[in-house]
Amino acid sequence: MAFLFKPVPIASLVFFRIVFGILGFSDVLSTWIYYHLMSDAYNPDKFRFKYYGFEWAEPLGGQWIMSAFFFVLCVLGLLVAIGKWYRLSATLFAFGFTYTYLLEKAHYLNHGYLFCWICFLMIFLPAHRQFSADVWKKPALRQDHIPFWCLFLLPFLMGVVYFYGGIAKINPDWLQAVPLKQWLDQRAGLPVIGKLLVKDQTAYFMAYGGLLLDLTAAFLLSFRKTRLFVFAAIIFFHLSNLLVFSIGIFPMLSLSLSALYFAPDFPLKIWNRLTIRFPSWKRINSWWEKKTAIPEPAIPMWQARTNWQPFIAVGVGLLMAVHLLIPLRHHLFPGDVTWTEEGHRYSWRMMLRHKSGHGHFMVVDKASGEATKVRPIKYLDSSKQLRKIFTHPDMILQFAHYLHDIYQAEGKDVAVYAEVDARLNYGIESPYIDPEVDLTQVKWAFFKTSPWILPEKMEVE
C-alpha cells in the first residue's frame, strides 16, 4: 500500500487537467452545436432512447434553456482547464457532462463513457495545486508533489481500454480484416491516401497492428526502454484514426492519457527546455515562482492525515476491480455479444463491427384483433436513432413499450411485435427478434439472457 502514497511531481497531473478541460469544452461545444442546435435531439417532446436505471434524465425545458445549460457547461470546462474554483467547477462539470451523456442512448460512444468516469475522478484529484488560477489567488494551496495514486488511476483506465480493446479484436472477422476492408473502401475518395486505403495490405496492417498495439501498449508503456517507441506507434495509430474516421475527442484523450505513463515530471522538463529556447517564457516562469512562493510550505494534507490512507487504498482497489470486471460481463450470456448486444456497452469493443438492420412493428389490438404496421420513422427523426434501433435489442424493446404507451393513452390494450432482420459485418441477413413474442410483456434483464433475441444465421439455407 505504501507505494500508492509515494510523493511524485504534480506536473503530469497539471498537464492532464489542462488537456481534460479543453477536451471537455470541445466535446460539449460540438454536442451543443450538432445535436442540440442542428438536430434538436434534446427536444423534450421527442422520443429518446434512455439508459435503463436512468429514465429520470430529461431535457431542461425548451431550446434556450438547454442552450444556456450547454453554455455554462462549456465555461465550466474552461474553468477546470485554468484551475479556477477547481473543486466546484470539476464537480459541476462532472454532473453536467454525465447528465448530457444520459439524455440519449443512441449517442453512446465508448470515449463518452470513459470521459464520464474521468470527470468524477478529477473531482478527487488535487490537479489545481500548481499552475492554476486557484494557486495564483491563494499561493498556500501550491504543492509540487502529490501521492502516486493520483497519477496511477488515469493511465490505469487507459490501459484497461487498450487491453480489453485488444482482447475484443481476437475474433474471426477482425483477423480477416473485416469490416475494416469495407470501411477503408468507402474512403477511397480521400485525397492523397485514398488509393492506399483500398489496398488489402493496408486493411490487414491496420487490423493486426491495432490488435498488437492494444494488447501490449499498457505493458510496454510501463517500461522506460520501450516507452518512447510504443508512444510513437500510439501517436501514429490515433492520428491515422483521426484522419480516416470521425471519432471525436477520443484520439486526443487517448494520447494525453498515454502520455501519463512517462515520468511524472515530463511536462516540467519540456517547459524548462522551452524557457531556455524562449527567454520570454523564462520571465513567465520567474514571475510565477515569485507570485506563488510561500515562506514555509504547508505539509500536504495527504501526508498529514495518514489515517485516510487505508480508505484511499480501498477506494483505489474498488475502482480497479470495477473496471476490470465490467468488460467481462458479456461472458454471462450465451452467443456472440456483437450480435446479441448483451453486455456489449462499457466493454471497450470499439470500432469492431458493422451492423445494419431493418424492419417494422406490428401493433395488435387485443379486443378487435386488428393489426397495424408501424415504422419507427413516423416517430423518430434522428438519423442515429433510426440507424441503431434495429441493431440493438434493448432499443427495439424500449420502442415497443413506447408504442404500447401511445395506444394505451388512446384507450386501447395492445400487443406489440417486432419483425426485424439484421446483418453483421456484411454477412448474411438474419431474423433478429422473435416475431411471436409480445414485447410489451418483456422486461430488459441486465444479467439474464433474452430468449426473444434470435441467434445469427451463419449460412444461407
N, C-alpha and C positions, 0 to 999 in steps of 0.2 A: 504493500500500500504506500510505502514511503516515496516511491518513485513518482506517484501522482502529484506530490506536493514539492517536488524539487523545483527551485526557482529557475526560470528561464527568461530571456529577454522578451519584452512585450511587443517588440517591433512587428512581428508577423501578425499578431492579433490586430494591431492598429491598421496594418495594410489591409487585412481582410475586412475590417469594419468599413473602411472607405469604399472598397470594391463592392461589398454587400449592399451598402446604402445606395450606391449609384445603380447597381443592377436592379435593386428593388424599385427605385424610381423609374427606371426604364421599362420594367415589366408592367408596373401599374399604369404608366402613361400609355403604353401600347394597348393594354386591356381597355382602358378608358376610351381611347380613340376608336379602336376597331370593333370591340364587342358592344360597347355602350352607345357611342355616338353614331357609328356607321351601321351596326347590325341590330341595335335596340334589343340586345339579348337579355337585358335585365329589366324589361318591362314587366311590372307585377301582374298585368292582365294576360301575359302569355304563359303557355305551358313550359315548365322547366323540369329536366330530369334532376332529381335530388338524391343526395347520398343517404342511404339508409342510416337512421340514427340521427341525422341532421336535417330532418324535414322542416325544422323551425326556421331555417335560414331563408329569409325573404328579402327582396329588394327594398330599399328605403324610399318608398313613395315614388314620385314622378321622376322624370328625366333630370330635372335641375337639382333635385335633392341628391340623386346618385352622382351627378357630376360634381357637386360640392364635396361629397364624400371622397371621390377619386382625387380631387384637387388636394384635400387635406392629407390623404394617404401619400401622394407624391411629395408634399412638403415634409412629411414625417420621414420618408426615405432619405431625403437630403439632410435632415437634422441628424439622423443616425450617422450618415457619412461624415459629417463635420464634428460629431460628438457633442451636440448641443442638447441639454436636458436629456441626456442619453437614456437613462433608465425609463423615463416616462415615454420618450419618443420610441424606443425599441419595443416597449410593451404595447403601446397603441398601434404601432405598425404591425406587430405580430398578429394581434387580434383582427385588425382591419384587413390585412392580406389574406389571412386564413378564412375570414368571413367571405371575401370575394371569391376565393377558391371554391367554397362550399355552395355557391349560388347555382352552379350548373355543372352537372356531372359529365355532360358531353364535352366539356372543355378540358377534361382531365389530361394532364401531362405529368410524366414522371418527375421532371425537374420542378414542377409546381408543388408536388407533394414533398420533395426534398427541401424546397425553399421554405415551406411551412415549418418543418422541423427546425431548420436553421434559425428561422425567425424567433422561435421560442427559446432556443438555446442561447441566442445572442443576448437575451434579457439578463441571463445569469452570468455572462462573461464580462470581466472588467475592461472592455475594449475602449473605454473612454478615459482611461487613466494616463494616457500620454497622447500628445499631439492632437488635442481636441479643444473645442470651444469651452467645454466644462473646465479643463485644466487651465486654460487661459484666464477664465474668470476666477477660478479658485485653485491656485498652484498647489495647495496642500493635498489635492487629490492625486497629484502625479505619482506614478510608480513606474519604475523602469523594468521591473521584473514581476512575473506572475507565476502561479503554480502550474506545473506541466499539464495537469488535466485540462486546463483552459484551452490549450493548443492541441491536445491529443484528440479530443472528440470531433473536431471539424474534419481533419484528414481521415479519421476513422470512418466517418459517414461516407466520404468519397471512396474509400477503399471498399466498403460494402457494396456501393453502387457498381464499381468496376468488377469486383469478383463475381457477384451474382449475375451481372450482365454477361460476363464470360461464360458462366455455367449455362445460362439460358441459350447461348449460341451453339451449344453442343447438341444439335438436333439434325436429322437427316436433310431437311430443306436447306438450312443455313450452310451446311457442309457442301452443298451443291450450288452455293451462291444464289439461292432462291429465298426471297424475292428480290435480292439485290440486283440481279441482272436486269429484271424488268424495270426497276426504279431508275437505274442508270440509263437504260434505253430511252426512257421518257425525257431524259435531259440531254439528248443528242444535239439539241439546238443551241446549247450554251456556247458562247464564243470561246475560242482557243482550245478549251478542254473537252468540248462536246464529242469530237471524234475519238478521243482517248477513252472516254467513259463507256462507250458502247462495246468496247473490246471485252471478250470473256475474261482475259487475263486480269483486267482491271477489277472486275467483279470478284474474282477469286482472291486477288491480292487484298482487297478491302475486307472480304469475308474472313479469311484466315488471319490477316493482320489484326483486324479488330478483335477476333477471338483470342489470339495470343496476347495482345496488349491488355485486354480486360482481365484475363486470368492472372497475369504476372505483375501488372502495374503497381498495385499496393505493396507487394513484397519487394520488388526491385527499387521502388522509390525509398524504401526504408533503409537502403544501404548506400553509403556515400559513393562507393566506387561505380555503382551502376545508375545512380540517381540522375545525373545530367543527361545521359544517353536516353534513358526512358522518358524523361521530361521532354526532350526534343521530339521523340516519337509521339508523345501525347499532344504536343503543340501541332504537329503535322496532322494527326488524327482528327482533332477537334476543328482545326481550321478548314480541313477538307470537308467535314460535315457541314460546317457553316457555309461553305461555298456552294455545295451541291444541294443540301437540304435546308428547309426552313424550320429551325428548331429553337427559335427564341434565344433566351439568355443562357441556355444550357452550356454551350461551348465555353463562354467566358467564366461562368460559375465553376465549371469543372477545372479549368486551367488555374483559377485562383485557389481553389481547394487543394489541387495537386501541388501547387507551389508551397503549401504549408508543410510538405514533407522535408523541405530544405531546413537548414539550421535556423533556429528561431530569430537570429539577428540578421538574416539575409537582406531584408529591406534597409536596415541601418547601414550595412556595408555598401549597398548600392547608393544610398543617399550620401554617404561620406565620399564616395568616388565622384559623385556629381558635384559636390561642394568644391572639390579640387579643380574640376574642369570648369565650373562656372562660379566665379568669385561672388556673384550676387547671391547665389544660393548659400554660400558660406555666411554672408551677412544675415540672411534669414535665420540660419541655424544659430548664430550667435545671439541674435535678438530673442529667439525662442528660449534658449537656455537661460538667458538673463531674466526674461519675463517670468519663467516658471520655476526659477531656483528658490529653494526654501532652505533656511539655515540648518535645520536638523530634520531630515526626512522622517516622517512618522513610520512606525512599524506597520507593515501591511496587515490588514485585518485577517487575511488567511494565515498569517504567521502568528498573530497574537491570539487568535481563537482556535487553538489546536483541537478543542473539543468538537469542532464542526467536522473534522476530518473523517471520522467513521461514517457520518451521514452522507458526506460528499462521495466517498468511495462507494457506498451502496447505491447512490443515485447514478453514478457513472456505470456501475455494473449492470443495473437495471436497464439503462438506456442502451447499452451494448447488446444485452440479451434480446430486447425488443427488436432491434434492427437485424439481428442475426436470425431470429426465429420467424418473423412475419413473412419474409420472402419464401419460406419453406411450406407455408400453409397449403399451397395448392396440391401438395402430396396427400392431403387428407381426402382428395376427390379422385375418383377413377377417370380415365380418359385424358385426352390431350388438352392441357389448360388453354392453349391458343385457340381451341375450338369451343370449349365449354365456357371459358372466361371465369370459371370458378377458382378464385384465388389469383387471378391474373394481375389485378391492380396492386400496387405497392410492392411488387416483387422484382422490379428492375428488369423486366422483359421489354427492352427498349429497341425500337426500330428493327423488329424481327420478322414481322409478318405483314402480308397484305390480305385484308379480309373484306369481302363485299357481300351484300345480301339484298333481297327484295321480297316483297310480299304485301299482305293486307290483313286486316282483322275482320272477323265475322261476328257481328253483334246479333244475338238471337233473343227475341222477346219470349220469356218463359211462358207467358199467358197465351199468346196467339201463335207462337212458333214462327213468327215472321223473322226472316234473316236479312240483315243489312250489311253490305260490304263497305268497310270503312278504310280509306287510305290515309296514313298519317299526314300527308302533305296538306290535308284540309285543316289540320290543327297546328302544324309545325311550319315555321318559315325560316328556321335556322339551318344553314347548309350542313353544319356539323351534327345537329340533331338528326337530320334526315339521312346523313351518311352513316351514322352509328347505330340508329335504332334497330336495324335488322341484323346487326352483328354482335349485339350484346344482350343476352337473355334477360338480365335484370332491367334493362331499359324497355324491352318488349313487355315484361311483366308490369312495370310501372305504367306504361301507356295503356295497357289493358284495364288496369284499375281506374285510370283516369277516365276512360270511355264509360266504364260502369258508373262512375260518379255522375257523369254528364246525363246519362239516360235515367239514372235514379232520381236526379233533380227534376226530371220531366214526369215522374211518377211511374216509371217503367222498371220492372225487375228483369234484368237481362243477364245472359251468359256471354262471355267474350272468348273467342277462339282466335288463334294466330296461325295463319298459313304462310310460312316463311321458308325460303330457300337461301342458303349461304354458300360461299365458296372461299376456301382458304389457300393462300399462296398460289393463285391462278390454277388451282386444281379443278376437279370436277364439282359441279353444283350438287348439293345435298339438301334434303329436307332438314330443317333446323329445329323446329318446335313441333311437338306432338299436336296435330290439329284436332285431336279428340278431347283434349284437356281444357276444361273451363278455367281460364287463368284467374277469374275473379275469386276462385276458391283456393288459390295458391298463395303462399307467403314465401318471400325470399329467405333462404336459410344460409347463414354465414358458414356453418361448419358441417352441413349435411348436403349430400348430392341432390340435384334436382332431376328426377327421372323424366320430366317433361322436355328436357333438352335431349334431342336425338343424337346418336353417335354419327360421326362423319363417315360418309361412304368413301372407301378407298379405291374402288374400281367401278367402271361403268357396267351396269348389269346388262 
